Every structure is written in C-alpha cells, then in structure tokens.
C-alpha cells in the first residue's frame, strides 16, 4: 500500500495567498520525495515504500487529481 501525504490544501492556499513570517515553522524531514503523481510517479512511490519500509516517502502532485498527466 502506498503511503502518501496529501498536501493539496497547503498547495492551494499557497497559490491564493502570500505568506510572510518572521517565525520559523517546523521542518519536515523526509527520506524520499517523488515529484509528480502520474503513472510513473505513483509506481516509483509504491516501489520505494515496498523496498524501503523504514524510510518516509511523499508523492506530490500539482493537479487536483493524481494519475492525470504523463509526459
């Protein structure tokens, strides 16, 4: 099973608002980041989670739905 983190709400809010802050937010530490949740990106994310179960993996996508673009 593919472990992913949904960040679409964060991405959408960043598109519509500008955020400026003097305070530092918590860092997000990840072992693997897959950019693009098309067919290939999902396959890579699945393989990483299967072959490296002790590592964290995130798949991010710019579109509202995954698997819609492959170029």
PAKE-495669 format. One record per residue: residue in three letters; x, y, z of N, C-alpha, C in turn. Coordinates in steps of 0.02 Angstrom, whole numbers, plus 50000, padded with zeros to 5 digits. Example, Ala and Ser with C-alpha at 12.3 -4.5 7.8 and 13.67 -1.06 7.14 Angstrom:
BEGIN
ALA506604971650390506154977550390506604983550390;SER506424988850354506844994750357506455000250394;
***
This chain:
BEGIN
UNK500424994150000500005000050000500445006250000;UNK500275011049960500675017149952500515021950008;UNK501025023850046500935028850099501095035650069;UNK500595039850063500685046550036500405051650085;UNK500605057650077500355063150117500015068150072;UNK499405069650087499025074450046499225081450066;UNK499495085250019499675092150033499295096849987;UNK498755094449957498395098649910498105104849944;UNK497875104250006497615110150041498155115350051;UNK498755113150067499315117750076499495121050010;UNK499545117049957499725119749891499205124649867;UNK498565123249876498045127749855498065134349893;UNK498195133949958498225140149997498835144249978;UNK499375141149958499965144949937499855148449871;UNK499435145749828499295148949764498875155249773;UNK498445155349823497985160949830498205166149880;UNK498685164749922498905169349973499665169749975;UNK499905175449997500625176150008500745175750084;UNK501215171750104501365170850174502055173650189;UNK502085178250237502715180950259502715180550335;UNK503245177850363503265176950435503985177250459;UNK504075180250517504735180450547504855174250590;UNK504325170550605504405164550646504525158550601;UNK504925154150625505095148150586504595142550601;UNK504375139250549503915133650558504325127250566;UNK504005122050589504345115650599504585112850532;UNK505175110150532505445107050471505125100250460;UNK505035098650397504775092150378505355088050352;UNK505495082550385506055078250365505785072150329;UNK506015071150267505795065450227506405062050197;UNK506345055550187506885051950154506825052150078;UNK506205051750053506085051449980505525056149961;UNK505635060049909505115064349881505045062749807;UNK504445060949787504305059549717503875065349692;UNK504135068949642503775074649613503395072249553;UNK502735072649558502295070449503501955063949520;UNK501285064249521500895058249538500535055549477;UNK500905055449421500645052049362500765044649370;UNK500685040949317500775033649320501465031849345;UNK501975035049318502665033449336502815035649408;UNK502605041549427502735043949494502405039549547;UNK501795037349534501455032849581501805026149585;UNK502055023649529502415017349529503065017949568;UNK503415023449559504045024549596503895025149671;UNK503385028949689503195029549759503015022949791;UNK502645018849754502455012249779503065007849789;UNK503515008049741504115003849746504575006049803;UNK504635012549812505045015049868504765012749935;UNK504105013149944503815011150008503855003650018;UNK503834999849964503884992549970504604990349984;UNK505084993349949505784991149956506154994550013;UNK505895000150037506205003850092505685005550145;UNK505405000650179504845001950225505035006250286;UNK505665006650302505865010650360505955018050343;UNK505925019750278506005026650257505335029850244;UNK505305036550252504695040150237504705042350163;UNK504125041950132504065043650061503445048050052;UNK503525053250011502955057549995502925058249919;UNK502325058149892502205059249821501805065749816;UNK502065070649780501715077049773501485078049702;UNK500925081449693500625082449628500345089549624;UNK500435092849567500185099649559499445099849541;UNK499195094549511498495094349491498045092049548;UNK497405093249541496925091349593496855083749600;UNK496945080149546496865072949547497515069649523;UNK497665063849552498275060249533498145055949471;UNK498685054349436498645049849379498365052849316;UNK498315059449312498005062549254498495064649200;UNK499115065649217499605067849166500205063149166;UNK500425061549107501055057949098501385060849036;UNK501965063749045502325066748988503025064248988;
***
